[in-house]
């Protein structure tokens, strides 16, 4: 997921991107000042407006996710939201030194690249549904796609927090 300059939520992205803090709490009013416009009524009434959805439709989520944050807490009564940096936690398995491209490894690589399923599918030359099927353990990538995943992983210095041998 990425946010484009010119989006009304881009100033929120910039603020979070450059603040270099593990957690940031902002009032709705502070967010509106950053954006230069009002938040929609649903942001004030519904916690799910602040969800960390991984798709192209919620533009607001793109602001914090692209900046490396997720919403940790929303207080509708106090009109505050706390954003917290996130790191994917995953367990990568290896066999003969190569990553075993199972559901967790594929999703971790996609998240490490900051892509949604559609963008990742486009990069790999597969359908978005294929990425979803891999990430939900319906299917595993064939040998040629595993090789491609290895190449992509090396390009982005995909490093895992823990490994199995």
Helices and strands as residue ranges (DSSP letters): H 10-19, E 23-27, H 28-35, H 41-45, G 47-50, H 59-66, E 69-75, E 80-85, E 92-95, E 98-99, H 103-112, H 117-124, H 128-135, H 143-155, E 163-164
